[in-house]
Amino acid sequence: MGMNDQTPFVSLIVPMRNEAAHIRRCLDSILSQDYPLACLEVLVIDGQSTDNAGMIVADYAAKYPHLRLLQNPKKIIPAAWNIGIRHAQGQIVGMVNAHSMLAPDYVKECVAALRRSGAAGVGGVMHPVGQGYVSQAIALALGHPFSAGDARYRYSRQEAFVDTVPLGVYWRKIFERAGFFDEAMVRNEDFEFNYRVRQSGGKLFLSPAIRFYYIPRSSLRALWRQYFQNGRWKVVTVQKHPASLRWRQTIPPLFVGLLFGSLLLTVFWPIVFWLFIFGLGCYLLTNLVVSIILSAQNGWRYWPILPLVFAVIHFAWGLGFWYGVVTIPIRFRLDNAIQNR
């Protein structure tokens, strides 16, 4: 396998499903690494794609013996991670999104960060690269603290130990201590896993030198669906690990709850309407100021849509969280009732 102490063998896992439009770009960025190919393997886990993504990867596998195509009957991402981990031969195992492109020194920087930090896992800063007007505006918003809070992997320029990393790269032995990815977590599976890594005594290290790029959603509707589901599945994570909740994750649901709660209370106490107006006004003012600053820095063409992008991120997450609070306990009660019949 080409493993040695100086150059550890690295396995990169790439889940995909119907990614014919993106998988070539992702694989090309992996195969262009300045890390020795003899010490690198790529495991593409296909969730039964119905486009020609599987054929594309099969062509790559025929040309590159260190690239393998595996099947994921469950189709969900945490199952793909686990299939990859079980088949991985590396001392180091890394997660790669099919929508992402790795910088040429990505693997080398990950290995270096793991060694110097003593961490169980490392990650880099996500650099969104939009394709088209809406996607570019979404990319600008995602890189700003107004949408990301204190999630350093969105914008940090300094190395630091953090509570989570996106698309982590881990020493293989951590899976023996923390377990594999929870396949009940259709979303938010990486944050939940990273929480268990920290609970098992491991640390997570963020380095801006670890660079990767990804393509965000291309429409406000798709962005809404993404953040609504993220908010909903955050409730599952909190239910499993109450101490995992971070302050940045509470702000959207608290804001949405107070806003709509005050609006409902106006039926009984009309004076509460002014609380609704005050809260909404403060939000709109902050949103507009941040959007103006971002537009001044990156182009005024984004000014008309940036306030909408921020609003979609905040309200979709907040409403998704409350939807999860209401529906997930019901789902669990139904599941338990069926199991106990």
C-alpha positions in Angstrom: 0.0 0.0 0.0 3.0 2.3 0.1 2.6 3.1 3.8 5.4 4.4 5.9 6.0 6.8 8.7 7.2 9.6 6.5 4.3 9.3 4.0 1.2 7.8 5.6 -1.3 6.0 3.3 -4.4 8.1 2.9 -7.9 7.0 1.8 -10.4 9.5 0.5 -14.1 8.6 0.5 -16.4 10.3 -2.1 -20.2 9.6 -1.7 -22.2 10.4 -4.8 -25.7 10.0 -6.2 -26.6 11.4 -9.6 -23.5 13.6 -9.7 -22.6 13.3 -13.4 -22.4 17.1 -13.6 -19.8 17.4 -10.8 -17.9 14.1 -10.3 -15.3 14.6 -13.0 -14.2 18.0 -11.5 -14.0 16.4 -8.0 -12.0 13.4 -9.1 -9.6 15.5 -11.3 -8.8 17.6 -8.3 -8.1 14.5 -6.2 -5.9 12.9 -8.9 -4.0 16.2 -9.3 -2.8 16.1 -5.7 1.0 16.7 -5.1 0.8 13.8 -2.6 2.4 10.6 -3.8 -0.2 8.6 -5.7 1.3 5.4 -4.4 0.2 6.5 -0.9 -3.3 7.6 -1.9 -6.5 5.7 -2.7 -9.9 7.0 -3.7 -13.2 5.2 -2.8 -16.2 6.5 -4.7 -19.4 5.2 -3.1 -22.4 5.3 -5.5 -25.9 5.6 -4.0 -27.5 3.9 -7.0 -27.2 6.8 -9.4 -29.8 6.9 -12.2 -27.7 9.2 -14.4 -24.3 8.2 -16.0 -22.3 9.1 -12.9 -21.4 5.5 -12.2 -20.2 5.0 -15.8 -18.0 8.1 -15.5 -16.4 6.8 -12.3 -16.0 3.3 -13.8 -14.0 4.9 -16.7 -11.7 6.6 -14.1 -11.3 3.3 -12.2 -10.2 1.6 -15.4 -7.5 4.1 -15.8 -6.4 4.6 -12.2 -5.9 1.4 -10.2 -6.0 3.3 -6.9 -9.5 4.4 -7.5 -12.4 2.1 -6.7 -16.2 2.3 -7.2 -18.4 0.8 -4.5 -22.1 0.6 -4.2 -24.4 2.1 -1.5 -27.8 0.4 -1.5 -29.0 2.7 1.4 -28.3 5.8 -0.8 -27.8 8.1 2.2 -24.5 9.8 2.9 -23.7 8.4 6.4 -24.1 4.9 5.0 -21.6 5.8 2.2 -19.1 7.1 4.8 -19.3 3.8 6.7 -18.9 1.7 3.6 -15.8 3.7 2.6 -14.3 3.5 6.1 -14.8 -0.3 6.2 -13.0 -0.7 2.8 -10.4 2.0 3.4 -6.8 0.8 3.7 -5.2 4.0 4.9 -3.8 5.1 8.2 -5.7 8.4 7.5 -9.3 8.5 6.2 -10.8 11.7 4.6 -14.3 12.6 3.6 -14.8 14.4 0.3 -18.0 15.9 -1.1 -18.8 15.2 -4.8 -19.6 18.9 -5.2 -16.1 19.9 -3.9 -12.8 20.5 -5.6 -9.6 20.0 -3.5 -6.6 22.4 -3.7 -3.5 20.6 -5.1 -1.8 20.5 -1.7 -5.0 19.5 0.2 -3.9 16.0 1.2 -0.4 17.1 2.1 -1.7 19.9 4.3 -4.1 17.6 6.0 -1.4 15.1 6.9 0.9 18.0 8.1 -1.9 19.4 10.3 -2.7 16.0 11.8 0.9 15.5 12.7 1.7 19.0 14.2 -1.6 19.4 16.0 -1.9 16.0 17.6 -5.6 16.1 16.8 -7.8 13.2 15.9 -9.2 15.0 12.9 -8.6 18.1 10.9 -10.4 20.2 8.4 -10.1 23.4 6.4 -12.1 26.5 5.5 -14.9 25.9 3.0 -14.6 28.2 0.0 -17.9 28.4 -1.9 -17.6 29.1 -5.6 -20.9 30.1 -7.2 -22.0 29.1 -10.7 -24.4 31.7 -11.9 -25.8 34.8 -10.3 -27.9 33.2 -7.5 -25.2 30.7 -6.7 -22.6 33.4 -6.5 -24.7 35.5 -4.1 -25.3 32.4 -1.9 -21.5 31.8 -1.9 -21.0 35.4 -0.6 -23.6 35.0 2.1 -22.3 31.6 3.3 -18.8 33.1 3.9 -20.0 35.9 6.1 -20.5 35.6 10.0 -24.1 36.9 9.6 -25.0 33.6 8.2 -22.4 31.4 9.8 -22.1 32.8 13.3 -19.0 31.5 15.0 -18.6 28.5 12.6 -14.9 29.2 11.9 -14.8 26.7 9.0 -16.7 29.3 7.0 -14.3 32.2 7.2 -11.4 31.7 9.7 -7.9 32.8 8.8 -6.2 31.4 11.8 -5.5 27.8 13.0 -7.5 26.7 16.0 -9.0 23.8 17.8 -12.7 23.8 17.1 -15.9 22.0 17.9 -16.4 20.6 14.4 -14.8 20.5 10.9 -16.5 20.1 7.6 -15.5 17.0 5.6 -13.0 15.9 8.2 -9.8 14.0 7.7 -9.1 11.6 10.6 -6.6 9.1 11.9 -8.2 5.8 11.2 -7.9 4.7 14.9 -10.5 7.3 15.9 -13.3 5.2 14.4 -12.4 2.4 16.9 -12.9 4.9 19.8 -15.8 7.1 18.6 -17.6 4.6 16.4 -18.7 5.1 12.8 -21.2 7.6 11.4 -24.8 7.2 12.7 -26.9 6.1 9.7 -30.1 7.3 11.4 -28.7 10.9 10.8 -29.8 11.7 7.3 -28.4 15.2 7.8 -26.0 16.7 10.3 -24.2 13.4 10.5 -20.7 15.0 10.4 -21.5 17.4 13.4 -22.9 14.4 15.4 -19.8 12.3 14.6 -17.4 15.1 15.5 -19.2 15.5 18.8 -18.5 11.9 19.6 -14.9 12.3 18.6 -14.5 15.0 21.2 -16.4 13.0 23.8 -14.0 10.1 23.2 -11.1 12.4 24.0 -10.1 13.5 20.5 -9.5 17.0 19.3 -10.5 18.7 16.1 -8.2 21.1 14.4 -9.0 23.7 11.7 -6.3 25.0 9.4 -6.9 27.6 6.7 -4.0 26.0 4.8 -6.3 23.1 4.1 -8.3 24.5 1.1 -11.2 23.1 -0.7 -13.9 24.6 -2.9 -17.5 23.7 -3.4 -20.5 24.7 -5.4 -23.4 26.0 -3.3 -27.1 25.7 -4.3 -28.2 27.4 -7.5 -31.6 28.6 -6.4 -33.3 30.1 -3.4 -35.8 27.2 -3.3 -32.9 24.7 -3.1 -31.2 26.7 -0.4 -34.5 26.8 1.6 -34.8 23.0 1.4 -31.2 22.5 2.4 -31.4 24.8 5.5 -34.9 23.7 6.5 -33.6 20.1 6.6 -30.5 21.1 8.4 -32.5 22.8 11.1 -34.9 19.8 11.4 -32.1 17.3 11.7 -30.3 19.5 14.3 -33.2 18.5 16.6 -32.3 14.9 16.2 -28.7 15.6 17.1 -29.7 17.6 20.2 -32.1 14.8 21.2 -29.1 12.4 21.1 -26.6 14.7 22.6 -28.1 17.7 24.4 -24.7 19.2 25.3 -23.8 19.4 21.6 -26.0 22.5 21.0 -24.0 25.6 20.2 -25.2 29.2 20.7 -24.9 29.9 17.0 -27.4 27.2 16.3 -30.0 28.6 18.8 -30.2 32.1 17.3 -32.4 31.3 14.2 -35.0 29.2 16.1 -35.1 31.7 19.0 -35.5 34.6 16.6 -38.2 32.9 14.5 -40.0 31.7 17.6 -40.0 35.2 19.2 -41.1 36.8 15.9 -44.0 34.6 15.2 -44.8 34.1 18.8 -45.2 37.8 19.3 -47.3 38.0 16.2 -49.7 35.3 17.5 -49.9 37.0 20.9 -51.2 40.2 19.3 -54.6 38.4 19.0 -54.8 38.6 22.9 -52.6 41.6 23.6 -52.5 44.0 20.7 -49.6 46.0 22.3 -47.3 43.0 21.7 -47.6 43.9 18.0 -44.9 46.6 18.6 -42.6 43.9 19.8 -43.1 42.1 16.5 -42.4 45.3 14.6 -39.3 46.1 16.7 -37.8 42.6 16.2 -38.5 42.5 12.5 -37.2 46.0 12.0 -33.9 45.2 13.8 -33.5 42.1 11.7 -34.2 43.9 8.4 -31.9 46.8 9.3 -29.0 44.4 10.1 -29.7 42.3 7.0 -29.6 45.4 4.8 -26.4 46.8 6.3 -24.6 43.5 5.9 -25.9 43.1 2.4 -24.7 46.6 1.4 -21.2 46.0 2.8 -20.9 42.7 1.0 -22.2 44.3 -2.2 -19.8 47.2 -1.9 -16.9 44.7 -1.6 -18.0 42.2 -4.3 -20.2 44.0 -6.7 -23.5 46.0 -6.5 -25.2 43.5 -8.8 -25.6 41.3 -5.8 -27.4 43.9 -3.7 -31.0 43.0 -4.9 -30.7 39.3 -3.9 -28.4 39.2 -0.9 -31.0 40.2 1.7 -33.2 37.4 0.4 -30.4 34.9 0.6 -29.7 35.8 4.3 -33.5 35.7 5.1 -33.8 32.2 3.5 -30.9 30.9 5.5 -32.1 32.3 8.8 -35.9 31.6 8.4 -35.4 28.1 6.8 -33.1 27.0 9.6 -35.3 28.4 12.3 -38.6 27.0 11.0 -36.9 23.7 10.2 -35.8 23.5 13.8 -39.3 24.1 15.2 -40.7 21.7 12.7 -38.3 19.1 14.0 -39.3 19.8 17.6 -42.9 19.1 16.7 -42.6 16.2 14.3 -39.6 14.2 15.4 -40.9 13.1 18.8 -44.1 12.0 17.0 -42.1 10.0 14.6 -40.1 8.3 17.4 -43.3 7.5 19.3 -44.8 5.9 16.1 -41.5 3.9 15.5 -41.5 2.6 19.1 -45.2 1.7 18.9 -44.6 -0.3 15.7 -41.5 -2.0 17.2 -43.4 -3.0 20.3 -46.4 -4.5 18.6 
